[in-house]
Structures are given as C-alpha cells and as structure tokens.
Amino acid sequence: MVRIGMVDFDTSHVVEFTRRLHGVGVAPEDVVEGAGVAAACPGASDMMPERIPVYAEQMRDLGVELVDDPLDLLGRVDAVMVESQQGSKHLRRAEPFLQRGLPVFVDKPFACSLEDAEAMISPARRHGAPLMSCSALRYDPKVLETAALQGQLGECRGVDVWSSAALHPGNPGLFHYGIHGVEMVYALMGAGCRTVRSVSDAGGSVTVGIWPGQRMATLRGLRAAAGGFGFVYHGERGRWMASIEGAAFYSQMLRRVVAMFETGAPPIDLSETREIVAFILAAAASEERDGAPVDLQAE
C-alpha cells in the first residue's frame, strides 16, 4: 500500500481524491486501490484561503494525519500529491520531494511559467523522481473511448474542444479553468503543436493550434455561455462528438497516479507537460498581439 502525502488544501480535490483512495462515500466502481493518504499539510493559499479549514476538518474525518509543514511528511509517506490551486506555488512545494527522489503528482496547472516547469522537470530527471501533472479531464471515459474508436474513425485530423474557462489572476488566462480544455486537446491530438493563435474577451476565448501534417485543434473557452466540457474528434473516415458528464475522470486519473507511484513510470512524457505550459503562454502572447500567430517553439 503506497502511503501518499498531500500538500495544500485550497481545492476540493484533496477531499475528492482521498474519498476515492479510502473508499469512503463513493460508488464501488469509483474506489481506487493500492494507495491511501497517510498524512497531509493544509498549507496556505492566496487564492481561496477560506477553503482550507473546511477541507482540513473533512480530511481529519477521513483518518488523515495533519502536519504543520510539508517537510514533516518526510518519513511518513512514499509519494506526494501537490494540490495547490495556484500554479506558481508548485515549484516550491514539489522541489524538496523531487530532490529526494520521491514520486510527485502536481495538480493542474503544472506551472505558470516555463522557468518553473523546467525547474521541476530538471530535478525529477536528475534524481530519478517520477513526476506527473495533468487535469483529470484528460482521463474522462469519453476521451479514453476515442482511442478505441480510431480504427473506425481513422487518424485524427483535428479536434474541436469546448471547456469552461473562468478566469482568476492567480492562474492567468487558460492556466485556470481553461487548462481542462487544453489537456483534452493534448490527450486527443498528442504533442507537437507548432503555432498558436488566440483571441479573448470577457465572454470567452477561441484558441487555435496548428500541428504538423495540416492538423488543427480549436479550443473554445466558455465564460459568458453555458459551461461544461466536450469535444468533436475529426478522423479521416468519420467524426465522434462527446459531452463530458459526471466525475468518473477522478478515479480514472487516480488509477494512473497510483500506478506511477507503484512502478515509477509516469504515463505522460514530461516534454508534453512542458509543451502544455508553452501552449498556454503562446495563447496569452497571441491575445496580446490581437490574435497574431505565435511560434510555440519560441515561447
């Protein structure tokens, strides 16, 4: 049984993940075996500090030992989940554990700058520390089902994704809720985007990514329109449309996180994780240039 430590409690993920790992208050098919949350640090938050005491009490009720400092987790846990909502805090939280070779999952967004992303990837590689970051939407059953349909639909020529994209200054632009849609784009298209264009206003955003081989993805970030998540997959021989319902993606993602903790093999290449940060930064740069194309490799 892998002993997990969690850091920072300003997101409901700490409780939702722990319930699934402990098999408390969830359907049998949502229980994730092989790990449990042994200890956790509530931490602090610049974005939603009011959530911390509420979730801390719920974590105590789930049998989790609470500690005052993230480093107090050392010796108590085998792996760490960094759950801060604010991407700019993830480097400081993750680095001490990566330097000690511990497996680390960093919740979305991985980082809000390429410098921070590289500063986490570097010690992970240097010390052989398994490292993973993603939105759980990447593992929604509808997204996973698309891979099984590729034989029928043919090679992916493009995708149209829609995603709630509420803004918060703590995670600029698509780094906040829009990260869910970006992750879905990458789950369906794969890495390798070359150029990004984006326009945005208070009502939402439209971002276009160009991949080699005349492949294109669009991401509509929803703010004024009804929220939600979904996509259209355009294959050579057919298309598939899906709307995301429910929260089965939490358990699907956690099973892959636990597998990484057990085996040491991350399911997502770190070069793709870095590229997702670059994609979001390129979208922001394009918006500042009135939708002009931005070379992703230059960001």
C-alpha beads as a LAMMPS data file, in Angstrom:
LAMMPS data file: protein, C-alpha beads

299 atoms
298 bonds

1 atom types
1 bond types

-500.0 500.0 xlo xhi
-500.0 500.0 ylo yhi
-500.0 500.0 zlo zhi

Masses

1 110.0

Atoms # bond

1 1 1 0.000 0.000 0.000
2 1 1 1.503 3.310 -1.127
3 1 1 1.426 5.967 1.597
4 1 1 0.519 9.293 -0.011
5 1 1 1.164 12.737 1.402
6 1 1 -0.882 15.730 0.232
7 1 1 0.176 19.369 0.320
8 1 1 -2.174 22.402 0.347
9 1 1 -5.913 22.290 0.874
10 1 1 -7.434 25.129 -1.187
11 1 1 -9.102 22.761 -3.651
12 1 1 -11.863 20.188 -3.272
13 1 1 -9.528 17.701 -4.957
14 1 1 -7.880 16.853 -1.648
15 1 1 -11.172 15.513 -0.291
16 1 1 -12.457 14.037 -3.556
17 1 1 -9.196 12.169 -4.180
18 1 1 -8.954 10.914 -0.597
19 1 1 -12.532 9.612 -0.629
20 1 1 -11.785 7.545 -3.706
21 1 1 -8.474 6.275 -2.353
22 1 1 -10.059 5.358 1.007
23 1 1 -13.326 4.060 -0.442
24 1 1 -15.465 6.415 1.631
25 1 1 -18.680 7.959 0.304
26 1 1 -18.185 6.867 -3.304
27 1 1 -19.653 4.136 -5.506
28 1 1 -17.743 0.826 -5.588
29 1 1 -16.648 1.415 -9.186
30 1 1 -15.021 4.710 -8.145
31 1 1 -12.794 3.206 -5.438
32 1 1 -9.087 3.330 -6.305
33 1 1 -6.982 0.604 -4.717
34 1 1 -3.290 0.393 -3.926
35 1 1 -2.759 3.636 -2.008
36 1 1 -4.100 5.766 0.811
37 1 1 -3.474 9.251 2.142
38 1 1 -1.363 8.762 5.265
39 1 1 -0.579 12.387 6.116
40 1 1 -1.161 15.856 4.706
41 1 1 -0.259 19.511 5.202
42 1 1 -3.151 22.013 4.884
43 1 1 -0.735 24.805 3.961
44 1 1 -1.803 28.303 2.952
45 1 1 -3.473 29.931 -0.037
46 1 1 -3.512 33.308 -1.780
47 1 1 -6.476 32.271 -3.938
48 1 1 -9.061 30.622 -1.662
49 1 1 -7.789 30.538 1.931
50 1 1 -11.321 30.152 3.285
51 1 1 -11.456 26.589 1.955
52 1 1 -8.537 25.297 3.996
53 1 1 -10.154 24.870 7.444
54 1 1 -13.244 23.258 5.897
55 1 1 -11.230 20.686 3.967
56 1 1 -8.845 20.151 6.894
57 1 1 -11.740 19.040 9.074
58 1 1 -13.032 16.719 6.349
59 1 1 -9.563 15.208 5.933
60 1 1 -9.363 14.522 9.673
61 1 1 -12.710 12.764 9.426
62 1 1 -11.208 10.601 6.655
63 1 1 -8.469 9.491 9.037
64 1 1 -5.628 11.575 7.615
65 1 1 -2.882 12.808 9.955
66 1 1 -2.325 16.561 9.517
67 1 1 1.122 18.139 9.839
68 1 1 2.214 21.777 10.039
69 1 1 4.981 21.818 7.425
70 1 1 5.266 19.962 4.101
71 1 1 8.704 18.650 5.107
72 1 1 7.047 16.950 8.097
73 1 1 5.696 14.462 5.538
74 1 1 9.189 13.040 5.026
75 1 1 9.429 9.616 6.612
76 1 1 5.652 9.347 6.803
77 1 1 4.881 8.922 3.095
78 1 1 6.127 7.170 -0.045
79 1 1 4.795 9.695 -2.575
80 1 1 3.391 13.217 -2.638
81 1 1 0.473 14.989 -4.312
82 1 1 0.869 18.775 -4.591
83 1 1 -2.659 20.191 -4.631
84 1 1 -2.212 23.975 -4.518
85 1 1 -4.638 25.713 -6.871
86 1 1 -2.017 28.287 -7.808
87 1 1 0.450 27.016 -10.382
88 1 1 3.154 29.465 -9.357
89 1 1 3.387 27.738 -5.950
90 1 1 4.029 24.262 -7.305
91 1 1 7.790 24.541 -7.756
92 1 1 8.363 25.485 -4.127
93 1 1 6.100 22.682 -2.944
94 1 1 7.362 19.930 -5.252
95 1 1 11.100 20.606 -5.377
96 1 1 12.076 19.304 -1.909
97 1 1 10.433 15.949 -2.608
98 1 1 11.806 15.668 -6.142
99 1 1 15.313 16.310 -4.844
100 1 1 14.864 13.326 -2.531
101 1 1 13.711 11.109 -5.395
102 1 1 10.100 10.767 -4.224
103 1 1 7.321 10.295 -6.803
104 1 1 5.300 13.500 -7.127
105 1 1 1.944 14.307 -8.719
106 1 1 1.411 18.040 -9.304
107 1 1 -2.210 19.065 -9.826
108 1 1 -3.083 21.353 -12.701
109 1 1 -1.756 23.760 -13.774
110 1 1 1.724 22.247 -13.615
111 1 1 3.332 25.706 -13.662
112 1 1 2.560 29.200 -14.925
113 1 1 5.993 29.773 -16.461
114 1 1 8.434 27.691 -18.466
115 1 1 11.117 28.522 -15.918
116 1 1 9.110 26.881 -13.130
117 1 1 8.202 23.923 -15.347
118 1 1 11.836 23.283 -16.203
119 1 1 12.879 23.778 -12.578
120 1 1 10.626 20.842 -11.610
121 1 1 11.461 18.643 -14.587
122 1 1 15.224 19.032 -14.090
123 1 1 15.458 17.602 -10.536
124 1 1 12.927 14.903 -11.423
125 1 1 15.221 13.683 -14.182
126 1 1 18.393 14.225 -12.175
127 1 1 17.199 12.303 -9.126
128 1 1 15.040 9.730 -10.916
129 1 1 11.877 11.053 -9.260
130 1 1 8.680 10.054 -11.132
131 1 1 6.757 13.239 -11.920
132 1 1 3.271 13.686 -13.376
133 1 1 0.869 16.585 -13.820
134 1 1 -2.486 16.798 -15.583
135 1 1 -6.133 17.700 -15.458
136 1 1 -8.362 14.734 -14.662
137 1 1 -10.393 15.586 -17.795
138 1 1 -7.585 14.004 -19.827
139 1 1 -8.794 10.653 -18.474
140 1 1 -12.536 11.069 -18.804
141 1 1 -14.055 7.806 -20.157
142 1 1 -15.282 9.648 -23.267
143 1 1 -11.753 10.827 -24.042
144 1 1 -10.360 7.345 -23.419
145 1 1 -13.087 5.793 -25.566
146 1 1 -11.945 7.880 -28.521
147 1 1 -8.675 5.940 -28.715
148 1 1 -10.651 2.699 -29.099
149 1 1 -12.665 4.253 -31.937
150 1 1 -9.678 5.348 -34.008
151 1 1 -9.737 2.139 -36.016
152 1 1 -13.251 3.043 -37.138
153 1 1 -12.809 6.819 -37.424
154 1 1 -9.290 6.880 -38.784
155 1 1 -6.300 9.008 -37.905
156 1 1 -7.065 12.215 -36.019
157 1 1 -7.049 15.196 -38.366
158 1 1 -8.231 17.674 -35.761
159 1 1 -10.393 18.302 -32.712
160 1 1 -12.792 20.986 -31.523
161 1 1 -12.906 21.180 -27.720
162 1 1 -15.134 23.283 -25.504
163 1 1 -14.317 23.979 -21.888
164 1 1 -15.420 26.173 -19.017
165 1 1 -12.704 28.812 -18.791
166 1 1 -13.360 31.033 -15.779
167 1 1 -10.515 33.456 -15.102
168 1 1 -8.514 34.094 -11.923
169 1 1 -5.488 36.370 -11.552
170 1 1 -3.750 33.675 -9.511
171 1 1 -3.644 31.477 -12.647
172 1 1 -3.658 33.828 -15.650
173 1 1 -5.603 33.062 -18.827
174 1 1 -6.031 29.381 -19.675
175 1 1 -3.959 28.322 -16.671
176 1 1 -7.103 28.436 -14.503
177 1 1 -10.203 26.546 -15.680
178 1 1 -9.199 26.578 -19.323
179 1 1 -6.404 24.114 -18.513
180 1 1 -9.034 21.363 -18.586
181 1 1 -9.743 22.054 -22.242
182 1 1 -6.046 22.318 -23.124
183 1 1 -5.419 18.919 -21.529
184 1 1 -8.265 17.405 -23.547
185 1 1 -6.759 18.854 -26.733
186 1 1 -3.416 17.222 -25.949
187 1 1 -4.976 13.923 -24.907
188 1 1 -6.645 13.740 -28.335
189 1 1 -4.002 15.383 -30.564
190 1 1 -0.769 14.443 -28.836
191 1 1 2.258 16.704 -28.507
192 1 1 3.931 18.594 -31.324
193 1 1 1.916 21.819 -31.735
194 1 1 3.850 24.376 -33.778
195 1 1 1.771 27.564 -33.914
196 1 1 -0.929 29.088 -31.692
197 1 1 -3.433 31.857 -32.325
198 1 1 -5.923 33.102 -29.741
199 1 1 -8.484 35.854 -29.209
200 1 1 -10.206 36.559 -25.923
201 1 1 -12.608 38.914 -24.185
202 1 1 -14.760 38.828 -21.060
203 1 1 -17.185 36.422 -22.714
204 1 1 -14.674 33.747 -23.598
205 1 1 -11.793 32.805 -25.856
206 1 1 -11.053 30.871 -29.031
207 1 1 -7.610 29.324 -29.385
208 1 1 -6.315 27.542 -32.487
209 1 1 -3.296 25.264 -32.505
210 1 1 -1.591 24.027 -35.671
211 1 1 0.157 20.645 -35.660
212 1 1 2.374 19.222 -38.424
213 1 1 0.639 17.452 -41.293
214 1 1 -2.172 20.022 -41.644
215 1 1 -3.737 19.016 -38.339
216 1 1 -5.607 21.662 -36.382
217 1 1 -7.247 21.921 -32.952
218 1 1 -9.603 24.588 -31.659
219 1 1 -10.394 25.306 -28.023
220 1 1 -13.409 27.419 -27.148
221 1 1 -13.107 28.748 -23.612
222 1 1 -16.568 29.413 -22.188
223 1 1 -17.271 32.258 -19.784
224 1 1 -20.491 34.041 -20.823
225 1 1 -22.008 30.910 -22.429
226 1 1 -23.164 27.844 -20.513
227 1 1 -20.174 25.999 -19.114
228 1 1 -19.197 22.374 -19.433
229 1 1 -16.743 20.205 -21.322
230 1 1 -16.812 18.238 -24.542
231 1 1 -15.191 17.696 -27.887
232 1 1 -15.556 16.720 -31.534
233 1 1 -12.942 14.346 -32.927
234 1 1 -12.410 14.646 -36.682
235 1 1 -10.966 11.463 -38.185
236 1 1 -10.061 10.616 -41.748
237 1 1 -13.156 8.393 -42.075
238 1 1 -15.595 9.838 -39.568
239 1 1 -16.156 12.019 -36.535
240 1 1 -17.151 11.477 -32.925
241 1 1 -18.740 14.009 -30.593
242 1 1 -18.915 13.632 -26.831
243 1 1 -20.100 15.767 -23.919
244 1 1 -18.440 15.142 -20.560
245 1 1 -20.864 14.183 -17.784
246 1 1 -20.249 13.157 -14.183
247 1 1 -16.886 12.842 -12.458
248 1 1 -15.608 9.385 -13.449
249 1 1 -12.426 11.134 -14.609
250 1 1 -11.237 11.487 -10.981
251 1 1 -10.928 7.739 -10.434
252 1 1 -9.515 7.144 -13.894
253 1 1 -6.768 9.699 -13.277
254 1 1 -6.045 8.441 -9.749
255 1 1 -5.533 4.898 -11.016
256 1 1 -2.773 6.212 -13.271
257 1 1 -1.264 8.293 -10.475
258 1 1 -1.175 5.285 -8.161
259 1 1 0.326 3.151 -10.920
260 1 1 3.103 5.726 -11.305
261 1 1 3.698 5.703 -7.550
262 1 1 3.940 1.895 -7.635
263 1 1 6.025 1.449 -10.785
264 1 1 7.941 4.703 -11.111
265 1 1 6.760 5.089 -14.725
266 1 1 4.919 8.387 -15.472
267 1 1 2.074 7.954 -18.009
268 1 1 2.690 11.354 -19.646
269 1 1 6.052 12.336 -21.088
270 1 1 7.435 15.401 -19.323
271 1 1 8.163 17.039 -22.675
272 1 1 4.396 17.070 -23.307
273 1 1 3.727 18.507 -19.863
274 1 1 6.193 21.296 -20.619
275 1 1 4.599 21.871 -24.030
276 1 1 1.187 22.386 -22.443
277 1 1 2.647 25.239 -20.380
278 1 1 4.215 26.680 -23.547
279 1 1 0.869 26.370 -25.405
280 1 1 -0.953 28.415 -22.763
281 1 1 1.785 31.047 -22.690
282 1 1 1.684 31.243 -26.501
283 1 1 -2.117 31.716 -26.393
284 1 1 -1.677 34.619 -23.963
285 1 1 1.028 36.152 -26.155
286 1 1 -1.218 35.863 -29.215
287 1 1 -4.090 37.579 -27.403
288 1 1 -1.765 40.462 -26.550
289 1 1 -0.956 40.722 -30.290
290 1 1 -4.624 40.783 -31.397
291 1 1 -4.620 37.124 -32.445
292 1 1 -1.353 37.111 -34.353
293 1 1 0.248 33.651 -34.696
294 1 1 2.853 32.737 -32.113
295 1 1 5.539 30.140 -32.740
296 1 1 5.173 27.691 -29.865
297 1 1 8.822 26.695 -30.041
298 1 1 9.848 30.302 -29.373
299 1 1 7.805 30.644 -26.179

Bonds

1 1 1 2
2 1 2 3
3 1 3 4
4 1 4 5
5 1 5 6
6 1 6 7
7 1 7 8
8 1 8 9
9 1 9 10
10 1 10 11
11 1 11 12
12 1 12 13
13 1 13 14
14 1 14 15
15 1 15 16
16 1 16 17
17 1 17 18
18 1 18 19
19 1 19 20
20 1 20 21
21 1 21 22
22 1 22 23
23 1 23 24
24 1 24 25
25 1 25 26
26 1 26 27
27 1 27 28
28 1 28 29
29 1 29 30
30 1 30 31
31 1 31 32
32 1 32 33
33 1 33 34
34 1 34 35
35 1 35 36
36 1 36 37
37 1 37 38
38 1 38 39
39 1 39 40
40 1 40 41
41 1 41 42
42 1 42 43
43 1 43 44
44 1 44 45
45 1 45 46
46 1 46 47
47 1 47 48
48 1 48 49
49 1 49 50
50 1 50 51
51 1 51 52
52 1 52 53
53 1 53 54
54 1 54 55
55 1 55 56
56 1 56 57
57 1 57 58
58 1 58 59
59 1 59 60
60 1 60 61
61 1 61 62
62 1 62 63
63 1 63 64
64 1 64 65
65 1 65 66
66 1 66 67
67 1 67 68
68 1 68 69
69 1 69 70
70 1 70 71
71 1 71 72
72 1 72 73
73 1 73 74
74 1 74 75
75 1 75 76
76 1 76 77
77 1 77 78
78 1 78 79
79 1 79 80
80 1 80 81
81 1 81 82
82 1 82 83
83 1 83 84
84 1 84 85
85 1 85 86
86 1 86 87
87 1 87 88
88 1 88 89
89 1 89 90
90 1 90 91
91 1 91 92
92 1 92 93
93 1 93 94
94 1 94 95
95 1 95 96
96 1 96 97
97 1 97 98
98 1 98 99
99 1 99 100
100 1 100 101
101 1 101 102
102 1 102 103
103 1 103 104
104 1 104 105
105 1 105 106
106 1 106 107
107 1 107 108
108 1 108 109
109 1 109 110
110 1 110 111
111 1 111 112
112 1 112 113
113 1 113 114
114 1 114 115
115 1 115 116
116 1 116 117
117 1 117 118
118 1 118 119
119 1 119 120
120 1 120 121
121 1 121 122
122 1 122 123
123 1 123 124
124 1 124 125
125 1 125 126
126 1 126 127
127 1 127 128
128 1 128 129
129 1 129 130
130 1 130 131
131 1 131 132
132 1 132 133
133 1 133 134
134 1 134 135
135 1 135 136
136 1 136 137
137 1 137 138
138 1 138 139
139 1 139 140
140 1 140 141
141 1 141 142
142 1 142 143
143 1 143 144
144 1 144 145
145 1 145 146
146 1 146 147
147 1 147 148
148 1 148 149
149 1 149 150
150 1 150 151
151 1 151 152
152 1 152 153
153 1 153 154
154 1 154 155
155 1 155 156
156 1 156 157
157 1 157 158
158 1 158 159
159 1 159 160
160 1 160 161
161 1 161 162
162 1 162 163
163 1 163 164
164 1 164 165
165 1 165 166
166 1 166 167
167 1 167 168
168 1 168 169
169 1 169 170
170 1 170 171
171 1 171 172
172 1 172 173
173 1 173 174
174 1 174 175
175 1 175 176
176 1 176 177
177 1 177 178
178 1 178 179
179 1 179 180
180 1 180 181
181 1 181 182
182 1 182 183
183 1 183 184
184 1 184 185
185 1 185 186
186 1 186 187
187 1 187 188
188 1 188 189
189 1 189 190
190 1 190 191
191 1 191 192
192 1 192 193
193 1 193 194
194 1 194 195
195 1 195 196
196 1 196 197
197 1 197 198
198 1 198 199
199 1 199 200
200 1 200 201
201 1 201 202
202 1 202 203
203 1 203 204
204 1 204 205
205 1 205 206
206 1 206 207
207 1 207 208
208 1 208 209
209 1 209 210
210 1 210 211
211 1 211 212
212 1 212 213
213 1 213 214
214 1 214 215
215 1 215 216
216 1 216 217
217 1 217 218
218 1 218 219
219 1 219 220
220 1 220 221
221 1 221 222
222 1 222 223
223 1 223 224
224 1 224 225
225 1 225 226
226 1 226 227
227 1 227 228
228 1 228 229
229 1 229 230
230 1 230 231
231 1 231 232
232 1 232 233
233 1 233 234
234 1 234 235
235 1 235 236
236 1 236 237
237 1 237 238
238 1 238 239
239 1 239 240
240 1 240 241
241 1 241 242
242 1 242 243
243 1 243 244
244 1 244 245
245 1 245 246
246 1 246 247
247 1 247 248
248 1 248 249
249 1 249 250
250 1 250 251
251 1 251 252
252 1 252 253
253 1 253 254
254 1 254 255
255 1 255 256
256 1 256 257
257 1 257 258
258 1 258 259
259 1 259 260
260 1 260 261
261 1 261 262
262 1 262 263
263 1 263 264
264 1 264 265
265 1 265 266
266 1 266 267
267 1 267 268
268 1 268 269
269 1 269 270
270 1 270 271
271 1 271 272
272 1 272 273
273 1 273 274
274 1 274 275
275 1 275 276
276 1 276 277
277 1 277 278
278 1 278 279
279 1 279 280
280 1 280 281
281 1 281 282
282 1 282 283
283 1 283 284
284 1 284 285
285 1 285 286
286 1 286 287
287 1 287 288
288 1 288 289
289 1 289 290
290 1 290 291
291 1 291 292
292 1 292 293
293 1 293 294
294 1 294 295
295 1 295 296
296 1 296 297
297 1 297 298
298 1 298 299
